[in-house]
Amino acid sequence: MMNDTYCVAQMARAEIDALTGPALLEFGTGWCGHCRATQAPLAAAFAQYPGVPHLRMEDGPGRALGRSFRVKLWPTLIFLKDGQEVARLVRPLDSAEIATAFALMAA
């Protein structure tokens, strides 16, 4: 299910690595214009995958989880399968591109 708020409390990288099945990990902030611009195309693509967990993590200086994934720009979408990255999109605005990444994760 698509999540609409960024989680301030950070998960440990080990928790992410231990996930089973598909999951979307999104890094960004609520005040970021690029992050807000991505939400409509993300929602359009997400509609085809309503059961996929959406982990929306607030990122910024000193946030260890984002650094462990080498996040440099927001939003960064990391598509996971069994805790392993299968696709990454940075500042995506095309729902078809996002849907392609979802398909890789769900395969």
Secondary structure, DSSP 8 states (H G I E B T S, - for coil): ----S-B-S---HHHHHT--SEEEEEEE-TT-HHHHHHHHHHHHHHTT-TTS-EEEEE--TT-HHHHHTT--SSSEEEEEETTEEEEEEES---HHHHHHHHHHHH-
